[in-house]
Amino acid sequence: MNSQAKKIVIAAQYEGEESLRYIQCDLDESGEHPRAMLFWPSTDGRGAWHRLEREHIVATPNASADYVYTGSPIPIPKVLAELRPAGLTDDAFRLGFFQIDSR
Protein backbone atom coordinates (compact mmCIF):
# COMPACT_ATOMS: atom_id res chain seq x y z
CA MET A 1 0.00 0.00 0.00
CA ASN A 2 1.23 3.48 -0.71
CA SER A 3 0.76 6.59 1.40
CA GLN A 4 -0.96 8.48 -1.43
CA ALA A 5 -4.35 6.79 -1.03
CA LYS A 6 -7.03 8.07 -3.38
CA LYS A 7 -10.08 9.61 -1.68
CA ILE A 8 -13.67 9.04 -2.79
CA VAL A 9 -16.99 10.70 -1.89
CA ILE A 10 -19.96 8.33 -1.58
CA ALA A 11 -23.64 8.59 -0.67
CA ALA A 12 -24.35 6.34 2.31
CA GLN A 13 -27.32 5.26 4.37
CA TYR A 14 -26.63 4.67 8.04
CA GLU A 15 -28.41 1.69 9.59
CA GLY A 16 -31.64 2.83 11.27
CA GLU A 17 -31.85 6.14 9.38
CA GLU A 18 -34.01 7.10 6.41
CA SER A 19 -31.96 9.98 5.01
CA LEU A 20 -28.73 9.77 3.05
CA ARG A 21 -25.42 11.14 4.21
CA TYR A 22 -22.26 11.73 2.25
CA ILE A 23 -18.95 10.32 3.37
CA GLN A 24 -15.36 10.52 2.23
CA CYS A 25 -13.07 7.53 2.57
CA ASP A 26 -10.04 5.84 1.04
CA LEU A 27 -10.38 3.98 -2.25
CA ASP A 28 -8.54 0.66 -2.34
CA GLU A 29 -7.79 -0.47 -5.89
CA SER A 30 -5.22 -3.13 -4.97
CA GLY A 31 -7.53 -6.10 -5.62
CA GLU A 32 -9.68 -7.29 -8.48
CA HIS A 33 -12.50 -4.88 -7.59
CA PRO A 34 -12.29 -1.35 -6.16
CA ARG A 35 -13.38 -1.01 -2.54
CA ALA A 36 -14.45 1.87 -0.32
CA MET A 37 -12.44 1.39 2.86
CA LEU A 38 -14.75 2.33 5.71
CA PHE A 39 -12.35 1.16 8.39
CA TRP A 40 -8.73 0.07 7.93
CA PRO A 41 -7.43 -2.47 10.44
CA SER A 42 -4.59 -1.26 12.59
CA THR A 43 -3.29 -3.90 14.96
CA ASP A 44 -6.43 -5.89 15.71
CA GLY A 45 -7.06 -7.10 12.16
CA ARG A 46 -10.59 -5.72 11.85
CA GLY A 47 -11.55 -4.06 8.61
CA ALA A 48 -14.72 -2.91 6.91
CA TRP A 49 -15.13 -2.19 3.23
CA HIS A 50 -17.76 -2.02 0.52
CA ARG A 51 -17.20 -3.24 -3.03
CA LEU A 52 -17.76 -0.55 -5.67
CA GLU A 53 -18.64 -0.87 -9.33
CA ARG A 54 -15.79 0.55 -11.39
CA GLU A 55 -18.12 2.19 -13.95
CA HIS A 56 -19.60 4.38 -11.18
CA ILE A 57 -16.26 5.82 -10.03
CA VAL A 58 -15.88 9.25 -11.62
CA ALA A 59 -12.90 11.62 -11.33
CA THR A 60 -13.71 14.96 -9.73
CA PRO A 61 -11.95 18.33 -9.67
CA ASN A 62 -12.91 18.63 -5.98
CA ALA A 63 -9.77 19.48 -4.03
CA SER A 64 -10.68 17.25 -1.08
CA ALA A 65 -11.35 14.04 -3.05
CA ASP A 66 -10.11 12.32 -6.19
CA TYR A 67 -13.35 10.56 -7.12
CA VAL A 68 -17.12 10.57 -6.62
CA TYR A 69 -19.16 7.37 -6.59
CA THR A 70 -22.32 7.71 -8.71
CA GLY A 71 -23.78 4.27 -7.94
CA SER A 72 -26.36 3.36 -5.32
CA PRO A 73 -25.81 4.57 -1.75
CA ILE A 74 -23.81 2.13 0.34
CA PRO A 75 -25.07 0.80 3.68
CA ILE A 76 -23.18 1.74 6.84
CA PRO A 77 -23.78 -0.57 9.83
CA LYS A 78 -24.68 1.26 13.06
CA VAL A 79 -21.63 -0.07 14.92
CA LEU A 80 -19.36 1.31 12.21
CA ALA A 81 -21.20 4.65 12.03
CA GLU A 82 -20.51 5.13 15.73
CA LEU A 83 -16.74 4.69 15.35
CA ARG A 84 -14.83 7.91 15.17
CA PRO A 85 -11.92 8.13 12.73
CA ALA A 86 -8.64 8.81 14.48
CA GLY A 87 -5.19 9.14 13.04
CA LEU A 88 -3.69 7.01 10.30
CA THR A 89 -2.52 3.45 9.94
CA ASP A 90 1.19 2.69 9.68
CA ASP A 91 0.75 2.83 5.89
CA ALA A 92 -0.77 6.35 6.12
CA PHE A 93 -4.33 5.31 5.31
CA ARG A 94 -7.23 6.72 7.29
CA LEU A 95 -8.51 4.49 10.05
CA GLY A 96 -12.12 5.41 9.24
CA PHE A 97 -14.41 7.34 6.95
CA PHE A 98 -15.36 10.99 7.39
CA GLN A 99 -18.88 12.33 7.17
CA ILE A 100 -19.23 15.37 4.93
CA ASP A 101 -21.57 17.98 6.43
CA SER A 102 -23.47 18.94 3.29
CA ARG A 103 -23.48 18.52 -0.47
C-alpha positions as CSV (number, residue, x, y, z in Angstrom):
1,M,0.0,0.0,0.0
2,N,1.2,3.5,-0.7
3,S,0.8,6.6,1.4
4,Q,-1.0,8.5,-1.4
5,A,-4.4,6.8,-1.0
6,K,-7.0,8.1,-3.4
7,K,-10.1,9.6,-1.7
8,I,-13.7,9.0,-2.8
9,V,-17.0,10.7,-1.9
10,I,-20.0,8.3,-1.6
11,A,-23.6,8.6,-0.7
12,A,-24.4,6.3,2.3
13,Q,-27.3,5.3,4.4
14,Y,-26.6,4.7,8.0
15,E,-28.4,1.7,9.6
16,G,-31.6,2.8,11.3
17,E,-31.9,6.1,9.4
18,E,-34.0,7.1,6.4
19,S,-32.0,10.0,5.0
20,L,-28.7,9.8,3.1
21,R,-25.4,11.1,4.2
22,Y,-22.3,11.7,2.2
23,I,-19.0,10.3,3.4
24,Q,-15.4,10.5,2.2
25,C,-13.1,7.5,2.6
26,D,-10.0,5.8,1.0
27,L,-10.4,4.0,-2.3
28,D,-8.5,0.7,-2.3
29,E,-7.8,-0.5,-5.9
30,S,-5.2,-3.1,-5.0
31,G,-7.5,-6.1,-5.6
32,E,-9.7,-7.3,-8.5
33,H,-12.5,-4.9,-7.6
34,P,-12.3,-1.3,-6.2
35,R,-13.4,-1.0,-2.5
36,A,-14.4,1.9,-0.3
37,M,-12.4,1.4,2.9
38,L,-14.7,2.3,5.7
39,F,-12.3,1.2,8.4
40,W,-8.7,0.1,7.9
41,P,-7.4,-2.5,10.4
42,S,-4.6,-1.3,12.6
43,T,-3.3,-3.9,15.0
44,D,-6.4,-5.9,15.7
45,G,-7.1,-7.1,12.2
46,R,-10.6,-5.7,11.8
47,G,-11.6,-4.1,8.6
48,A,-14.7,-2.9,6.9
49,W,-15.1,-2.2,3.2
50,H,-17.8,-2.0,0.5
51,R,-17.2,-3.2,-3.0
52,L,-17.8,-0.6,-5.7
53,E,-18.6,-0.9,-9.3
54,R,-15.8,0.6,-11.4
55,E,-18.1,2.2,-13.9
56,H,-19.6,4.4,-11.2
57,I,-16.3,5.8,-10.0
58,V,-15.9,9.3,-11.6
59,A,-12.9,11.6,-11.3
60,T,-13.7,15.0,-9.7
61,P,-12.0,18.3,-9.7
62,N,-12.9,18.6,-6.0
63,A,-9.8,19.5,-4.0
64,S,-10.7,17.2,-1.1
65,A,-11.3,14.0,-3.0
66,D,-10.1,12.3,-6.2
67,Y,-13.3,10.6,-7.1
68,V,-17.1,10.6,-6.6
69,Y,-19.2,7.4,-6.6
70,T,-22.3,7.7,-8.7
71,G,-23.8,4.3,-7.9
72,S,-26.4,3.4,-5.3
73,P,-25.8,4.6,-1.7
74,I,-23.8,2.1,0.3
75,P,-25.1,0.8,3.7
76,I,-23.2,1.7,6.8
77,P,-23.8,-0.6,9.8
78,K,-24.7,1.3,13.1
79,V,-21.6,-0.1,14.9
80,L,-19.4,1.3,12.2
81,A,-21.2,4.6,12.0
82,E,-20.5,5.1,15.7
83,L,-16.7,4.7,15.4
84,R,-14.8,7.9,15.2
85,P,-11.9,8.1,12.7
86,A,-8.6,8.8,14.5
87,G,-5.2,9.1,13.0
88,L,-3.7,7.0,10.3
89,T,-2.5,3.4,9.9
90,D,1.2,2.7,9.7
91,D,0.7,2.8,5.9
92,A,-0.8,6.3,6.1
93,F,-4.3,5.3,5.3
94,R,-7.2,6.7,7.3
95,L,-8.5,4.5,10.0
96,G,-12.1,5.4,9.2
97,F,-14.4,7.3,6.9
98,F,-15.4,11.0,7.4
99,Q,-18.9,12.3,7.2
100,I,-19.2,15.4,4.9
101,D,-21.6,18.0,6.4
102,S,-23.5,18.9,3.3
103,R,-23.5,18.5,-0.5
